[in-house]
């Protein structure tokens, strides 16, 4: 049984180490930009992104500070297992003030169950089988910046995603212990995070999933991240991990799971929130809430993690060894293809199998460049259903969900 520690870092101590630093233009800033809908460099690269300065975290690119939102640059997504310091941050409210014994933190399971439970983290870890998986966590708005015209929300490129190792218990085991009634349809998740105004008597966000997803064996109540106690900024002492679906369902600082007899209707479940059009709408239009469907499995995506965008090769260099990761929500990656001539021809990359279901997959390729000069290297993934990344962000929607165009980096071979 994994040993639970003490919740030493309070909200004040965690946020005390947060600051911003501004860096100069990216390596590739002097290279010509790709088209607006295709640009995939770090946000605000021309001015230099604001970088996170927080104890225990890499210098992630800050997208917002109220609430704190920071994405992982592509070159920091190269690890097979995402290190904790490189995992993106997405908050909706304030970080709660959490102190005391982690094992004593309690979670309530109620609603459409025969035996409502109020169980501590320590009881969870000792009563139910502990499992460890590498699982994707991805913000529902990942890729939002690729939409044209611009959609509302944090302007993520591809860095609102990571694949760390999670340890916990299966949500299904806990729900079975509570005795799920036949009337159960959906879950509703509640965390301890206060609203931005500091209110603790109402949820900042409360999303849920259909019972089939809740009962899937890789959906976890997690208390370890990469073998260590989960840091406060990532949901200590305990959180949900609902892999392959928008991370807003993977509630941090978990306090309650409400099993419901209808689709959950908490904050973040209605209107345009985490919803995409059932049929394509005119880009930039208001859309109609009645014509929207809940975003469930995240779309297929690839990211070149090496070399970095804007790489310059010495004169005479012709060989380019590249690598990256690809993933596709509930599905596996079937192929990844690489092009250096704007999609005229494609070369198959080698794709490794996932460490387990819902883990991202490494791809590698060796490319021969014919001459000196400027190149765009494109990566295009296809999932196990046969769905391929589009050339540009498709299915525009007001909140900018599901933007997953083929990935592009710029390379200059000196003459």
C-alpha positions as CSV (number, residue, x, y, z in Angstrom):
1,X,0.0,0.0,0.0
2,X,1.5,3.4,-1.0
3,X,2.4,5.4,2.1
4,X,0.5,8.6,2.5
5,X,2.4,11.7,3.7
6,X,1.4,14.9,5.5
7,X,-0.1,17.8,3.7
8,X,2.6,20.3,4.6
9,X,2.2,22.9,1.8
10,X,-0.7,25.1,2.4
11,X,-2.2,27.2,-0.4
12,X,-0.2,30.2,0.9
13,X,3.1,28.4,0.8
14,X,2.4,27.0,-2.7
15,X,1.5,30.3,-4.2
16,X,4.3,32.1,-2.4
17,X,6.7,30.6,-4.9
18,X,4.7,31.7,-8.0
19,X,6.1,34.5,-10.1
20,X,6.4,35.5,-13.8
21,X,9.5,36.1,-15.9
22,X,9.5,37.4,-19.4
23,X,12.0,35.9,-21.9
24,X,13.0,37.2,-25.3
25,X,11.8,35.9,-28.6
26,X,11.9,32.2,-29.3
27,X,14.8,30.6,-31.2
28,X,12.7,30.6,-34.4
29,X,11.4,34.2,-34.1
30,X,13.6,35.4,-36.9
31,X,12.1,32.7,-39.2
32,X,9.0,33.5,-41.2
33,X,5.8,32.5,-39.3
34,X,3.4,29.9,-40.7
35,X,-0.1,31.0,-41.4
36,X,-2.2,32.3,-38.5
37,X,-4.4,29.2,-38.4
38,X,-1.2,27.0,-38.6
39,X,1.0,28.8,-36.1
40,X,2.0,26.4,-33.4
41,X,4.8,28.0,-31.4
42,X,4.6,29.1,-27.8
43,X,1.9,31.7,-27.1
44,X,3.0,35.3,-27.6
45,X,6.3,34.1,-29.0
46,X,7.0,37.4,-30.8
47,X,7.1,39.3,-27.5
48,X,8.4,36.5,-25.4
49,X,6.0,34.4,-23.3
50,X,5.6,35.0,-19.6
51,X,7.1,32.0,-17.8
52,X,6.1,30.4,-14.6
53,X,8.3,30.7,-11.5
54,X,7.0,28.2,-8.9
55,X,8.9,25.9,-6.6
56,X,8.8,22.4,-8.0
57,X,7.7,23.5,-11.5
58,X,9.5,24.1,-14.8
59,X,9.2,27.4,-16.5
60,X,5.9,26.7,-18.2
61,X,4.3,29.3,-20.4
62,X,1.7,31.3,-18.5
63,X,-1.7,31.7,-20.2
64,X,-3.5,33.3,-17.2
65,X,-2.9,34.1,-13.6
66,X,-6.4,34.5,-12.2
67,X,-6.9,31.5,-12.2
68,X,-3.5,30.2,-12.8
69,X,-3.1,28.4,-16.2
70,X,0.2,27.4,-17.6
71,X,1.0,25.1,-20.6
72,X,4.0,22.9,-21.3
73,X,6.2,23.9,-24.2
74,X,6.5,21.2,-26.9
75,X,10.2,20.6,-26.2
76,X,9.3,19.9,-22.6
77,X,6.9,17.2,-23.6
78,X,9.6,14.8,-24.7
79,X,9.7,12.5,-21.7
80,X,7.9,9.1,-22.0
81,X,6.5,9.8,-18.6
82,X,5.7,13.4,-17.9
83,X,7.7,14.6,-14.9
84,X,5.6,16.4,-12.3
85,X,7.5,19.7,-12.8
86,X,6.6,19.7,-16.5
87,X,2.9,18.9,-16.1
88,X,0.6,21.7,-17.3
89,X,-1.5,23.6,-14.7
90,X,-5.2,24.4,-15.2
91,X,-7.2,25.9,-12.3
92,X,-10.7,27.2,-12.4
93,X,-10.8,28.9,-9.0
94,X,-8.4,29.4,-6.1
95,X,-6.1,26.7,-4.8
96,X,-7.7,25.5,-1.5
97,X,-5.9,25.9,1.8
98,X,-5.1,22.2,2.5
99,X,-3.2,21.1,5.6
100,X,-3.1,18.2,7.9
101,X,-2.9,14.5,7.5
102,X,-3.5,13.4,3.9
103,X,-4.9,10.0,5.1
104,X,-7.7,11.7,7.0
105,X,-9.1,13.6,4.0
106,X,-12.6,12.3,3.3
107,X,-14.6,11.8,0.1
108,X,-18.3,11.3,0.0
109,X,-20.0,8.9,-2.4
110,X,-23.8,9.4,-2.5
111,X,-26.8,9.7,-4.7
112,X,-28.0,6.7,-6.6
113,X,-26.2,4.1,-4.5
114,X,-27.5,1.6,-2.0
115,X,-24.9,2.4,0.7
116,X,-23.6,6.0,0.7
117,X,-20.0,6.2,1.7
118,X,-17.8,8.7,3.5
119,X,-14.3,7.3,3.2
120,X,-10.9,8.7,4.0
121,X,-7.9,8.5,1.7
122,X,-6.2,6.1,4.1
123,X,-9.2,3.8,3.9
124,X,-9.3,4.0,0.2
125,X,-5.6,3.0,-0.1
126,X,-6.0,0.1,2.3
127,X,-9.4,-1.2,1.4
128,X,-9.2,-1.3,-2.4
129,X,-6.5,-2.7,-4.8
130,X,-3.9,0.0,-5.7
131,X,-3.1,0.3,-9.4
132,X,-0.5,2.4,-11.3
133,X,-0.9,3.5,-14.9
134,X,0.6,6.1,-17.3
135,X,-2.5,8.1,-18.1
136,X,-3.1,11.1,-20.4
137,X,-4.4,14.3,-18.8
138,X,-5.5,16.9,-21.3
139,X,-7.3,20.2,-21.0
140,X,-10.6,20.3,-23.1
141,X,-9.4,23.5,-24.7
142,X,-6.0,22.2,-25.8
143,X,-5.3,23.5,-29.3
144,X,-7.7,26.5,-28.9
145,X,-5.2,29.0,-30.3
146,X,-5.3,27.3,-33.7
147,X,-8.9,28.3,-34.4
148,X,-9.6,31.2,-36.8
149,X,-11.3,33.4,-35.8
150,X,-10.1,33.3,-32.3
151,X,-12.3,31.4,-29.8
152,X,-13.0,32.4,-26.2
153,X,-10.7,31.1,-23.4
154,X,-7.1,30.4,-22.7
155,X,-5.1,30.3,-25.9
156,X,-3.5,26.8,-25.6
157,X,-1.3,25.5,-28.3
158,X,-0.6,21.8,-27.8
159,X,0.8,22.0,-24.2
160,X,-2.3,21.5,-22.2
161,X,-1.5,17.8,-22.0
162,X,0.8,15.3,-20.2
163,X,1.2,11.7,-19.5
164,X,2.5,11.1,-16.0
165,X,2.2,8.0,-13.8
166,X,-0.8,7.9,-11.5
167,X,-1.4,5.6,-8.5
168,X,-4.7,5.2,-6.9
169,X,-7.8,3.0,-6.8
170,X,-10.3,2.3,-9.5
171,X,-13.4,4.5,-9.2
172,X,-15.3,1.4,-10.3
173,X,-14.3,-0.5,-7.2
174,X,-15.4,2.3,-4.9
175,X,-18.7,2.7,-6.7
176,X,-19.3,-1.1,-6.6
177,X,-18.7,-1.0,-2.8
178,X,-21.4,1.7,-2.6
179,X,-23.8,-0.4,-4.6
180,X,-24.7,1.5,-7.8
181,X,-28.5,1.4,-8.4
182,X,-29.9,0.6,-11.8
183,X,-31.2,4.2,-12.0
184,X,-27.6,5.6,-12.1
185,X,-26.8,7.4,-15.3
186,X,-24.1,10.0,-14.6
187,X,-21.6,11.1,-12.0
188,X,-21.1,14.6,-10.6
189,X,-17.7,15.6,-9.2
190,X,-17.0,18.2,-6.5
191,X,-13.7,19.6,-5.4
192,X,-12.6,21.8,-2.5
193,X,-11.3,24.7,-4.6
194,X,-12.9,28.1,-3.7
195,X,-14.3,30.3,-6.4
196,X,-12.1,33.2,-7.7
197,X,-14.1,35.4,-5.3
198,X,-13.1,33.1,-2.4
199,X,-16.5,31.5,-1.9
200,X,-16.4,28.0,-0.5
201,X,-20.2,27.4,-0.3
202,X,-20.6,26.8,-4.0
203,X,-18.6,24.8,-6.6
204,X,-16.2,26.6,-8.9
205,X,-16.8,23.8,-11.4
206,X,-18.6,20.5,-11.2
207,X,-18.4,18.2,-14.1
208,X,-19.1,14.5,-14.5
209,X,-19.2,11.5,-16.8
210,X,-21.6,8.8,-17.9
211,X,-21.5,5.7,-15.7
212,X,-19.8,3.6,-18.4
213,X,-16.8,6.0,-18.3
214,X,-16.8,6.1,-14.5
215,X,-16.7,2.3,-14.4
216,X,-13.9,2.0,-16.9
217,X,-10.9,0.3,-15.2
218,X,-8.5,3.1,-15.9
219,X,-10.6,5.8,-14.3
220,X,-9.0,6.4,-10.9
221,X,-9.2,8.1,-7.6
222,X,-5.5,9.0,-7.4
223,X,-3.3,9.9,-4.5
224,X,0.1,9.5,-6.1
225,X,1.7,11.3,-9.0
226,X,4.9,9.8,-10.4
227,X,5.3,7.7,-7.2
228,X,5.0,10.7,-4.8
229,X,2.2,12.4,-3.0
230,X,0.3,14.6,-5.4
231,X,1.5,18.2,-5.1
232,X,-1.1,20.7,-3.9
233,X,-1.2,22.6,-7.2
234,X,-2.2,19.3,-8.9
235,X,-4.9,18.3,-6.5
236,X,-3.5,17.0,-3.2
237,X,-4.3,15.0,-1.4
238,X,-6.6,13.2,-3.8
239,X,-8.1,13.7,-7.2
240,X,-9.9,12.0,-10.0
241,X,-8.1,10.9,-13.2
242,X,-10.5,10.3,-16.1
243,X,-8.1,9.6,-18.9
244,X,-8.8,10.5,-22.5
245,X,-11.6,12.9,-21.7
246,X,-11.4,16.7,-20.9
247,X,-9.3,17.1,-17.7
248,X,-12.1,19.2,-16.2
249,X,-13.8,15.9,-15.3
250,X,-10.6,14.9,-13.4
251,X,-11.6,16.9,-10.4
252,X,-8.7,18.0,-8.1
253,X,-9.0,18.3,-4.3
254,X,-11.8,15.7,-4.6
255,X,-14.6,15.9,-1.9
256,X,-17.7,14.3,-3.3
257,X,-18.9,12.1,-6.1
258,X,-22.7,12.4,-6.6
259,X,-24.2,9.4,-8.6
260,X,-27.1,10.8,-10.5
261,X,-30.2,9.5,-12.3
262,X,-29.7,12.0,-15.1
263,X,-27.0,13.9,-16.9
264,X,-25.1,16.1,-14.4
265,X,-26.0,19.8,-14.5
266,X,-23.3,21.4,-12.4
267,X,-21.2,24.4,-13.3
268,X,-19.3,23.6,-16.5
269,X,-21.8,21.2,-17.9
270,X,-24.3,23.5,-19.7
271,X,-24.4,26.1,-22.4
272,X,-21.3,26.0,-24.6
273,X,-19.0,24.7,-21.8
274,X,-17.0,21.7,-22.9
275,X,-19.4,21.2,-25.9
276,X,-18.9,21.0,-29.6
277,X,-21.3,21.5,-32.5
278,X,-23.3,18.5,-33.6
279,X,-23.0,19.9,-37.1
280,X,-20.5,22.5,-38.4
281,X,-21.3,26.1,-37.7
282,X,-20.1,29.3,-39.4
283,X,-16.7,30.3,-37.8
284,X,-17.2,33.3,-35.6
285,X,-21.0,32.9,-35.3
286,X,-22.8,32.7,-31.9
287,X,-24.0,29.2,-32.4
288,X,-27.0,27.6,-30.6
289,X,-26.7,25.9,-27.3
290,X,-29.3,23.4,-28.3
291,X,-27.1,22.2,-31.2
292,X,-24.1,21.4,-29.0
293,X,-23.0,18.0,-27.7
294,X,-20.8,17.3,-24.7
295,X,-17.1,16.8,-25.6
296,X,-16.2,13.3,-24.4
297,X,-13.2,11.5,-26.0
298,X,-10.4,14.0,-26.9
299,X,-9.4,14.2,-30.6
300,X,-6.3,12.7,-32.2
301,X,-3.2,14.8,-31.8
302,X,0.6,14.7,-32.5
303,X,3.3,16.9,-31.1
304,X,6.9,17.0,-32.4
305,X,9.0,17.3,-29.2
306,X,12.5,17.3,-30.9
307,X,13.9,19.3,-32.5
308,X,12.3,22.5,-31.2
309,X,10.4,24.8,-33.5
310,X,12.9,27.3,-35.1
311,X,15.9,24.9,-35.1
312,X,18.8,25.9,-37.3
313,X,21.1,23.2,-38.7
314,X,24.7,23.9,-39.7
315,X,25.7,24.2,-43.3
316,X,26.0,20.8,-44.9
317,X,23.6,19.1,-42.5
318,X,20.9,17.1,-44.3
319,X,19.7,14.5,-41.8
320,X,17.0,15.4,-39.3
321,X,16.1,12.9,-36.6
322,X,12.9,13.8,-34.9
323,X,10.6,12.4,-32.3
324,X,7.4,13.3,-30.6
325,X,4.2,11.9,-29.0
326,X,0.7,11.2,-30.3
327,X,-2.5,10.3,-28.5
328,X,-6.2,10.1,-29.3
329,X,-8.6,10.2,-26.3
330,X,-10.2,6.8,-25.9
331,X,-8.3,5.3,-28.9
332,X,-4.8,4.3,-29.8
333,X,-2.6,5.7,-32.5
334,X,-2.5,3.8,-35.7
335,X,0.0,5.8,-37.7
336,X,2.0,9.0,-37.7
337,X,3.2,10.5,-41.0
338,X,5.8,13.2,-41.6
339,X,6.1,15.7,-44.5
340,X,8.7,18.3,-45.4
341,X,7.1,19.5,-48.6
342,X,3.9,21.0,-47.3
343,X,1.9,17.8,-47.5
344,X,2.8,16.8,-51.1
345,X,4.5,13.6,-49.9
346,X,4.5,11.8,-46.6
347,X,6.8,9.4,-44.8
348,X,5.7,7.0,-42.2
349,X,7.2,7.4,-38.7
350,X,7.8,4.5,-36.3
351,X,5.1,4.5,-33.6
352,X,5.7,2.7,-30.3
353,X,2.8,0.9,-28.6
354,X,1.4,2.7,-25.5
355,X,2.7,1.7,-22.0
356,X,-1.0,0.9,-21.2
357,X,-4.3,2.0,-22.6
358,X,-4.8,5.8,-22.4
359,X,-1.0,6.5,-22.5
360,X,0.5,8.6,-25.2
361,X,2.7,6.9,-27.9
362,X,6.2,7.8,-28.9
363,X,6.9,8.3,-32.6
364,X,10.3,8.7,-34.3
365,X,11.5,9.4,-37.8
366,X,14.7,10.2,-39.7
367,X,14.3,12.7,-42.5
368,X,16.7,13.5,-45.3
369,X,16.5,17.2,-46.4
370,X,17.4,17.6,-50.1
371,X,19.1,21.1,-49.9
372,X,19.9,23.9,-47.6
373,X,17.1,26.3,-46.9
374,X,13.8,26.7,-45.0
375,X,11.5,23.8,-44.2
376,X,8.3,23.2,-42.4
377,X,8.2,19.7,-40.9
378,X,4.7,18.5,-40.5
379,X,3.4,15.6,-38.3
380,X,0.0,14.0,-38.9
381,X,-1.5,11.3,-36.6
382,X,-4.3,8.8,-37.4
383,X,-6.1,7.0,-34.6
384,X,-7.3,3.4,-34.4
385,X,-10.7,4.5,-35.8
386,X,-9.1,5.9,-38.9
387,X,-9.6,9.5,-37.9
388,X,-6.7,11.8,-39.0
389,X,-5.7,15.2,-37.9
390,X,-7.0,17.9,-40.2
391,X,-4.7,20.5,-41.9
392,X,-6.4,23.3,-40.0
393,X,-8.5,23.5,-36.8
394,X,-11.9,22.2,-37.8
395,X,-15.4,22.3,-36.3
396,X,-15.1,25.9,-35.0
397,X,-17.0,26.5,-31.8
398,X,-17.4,29.6,-29.5
399,X,-15.3,28.1,-26.7
400,X,-12.6,26.6,-28.9
401,X,-12.7,22.9,-28.1
402,X,-11.2,20.2,-30.2
403,X,-8.6,22.2,-32.2
404,X,-6.2,19.5,-33.4
405,X,-4.5,20.5,-36.7
406,X,-1.4,18.7,-37.9
407,X,1.7,19.8,-36.0
408,X,4.3,22.0,-37.6
409,X,7.8,23.1,-36.8
410,X,10.2,25.3,-38.7
411,X,13.7,24.3,-39.5
412,X,16.4,26.3,-41.3
413,X,19.5,24.6,-42.9
414,X,22.2,27.2,-43.2
415,X,23.9,27.5,-46.6
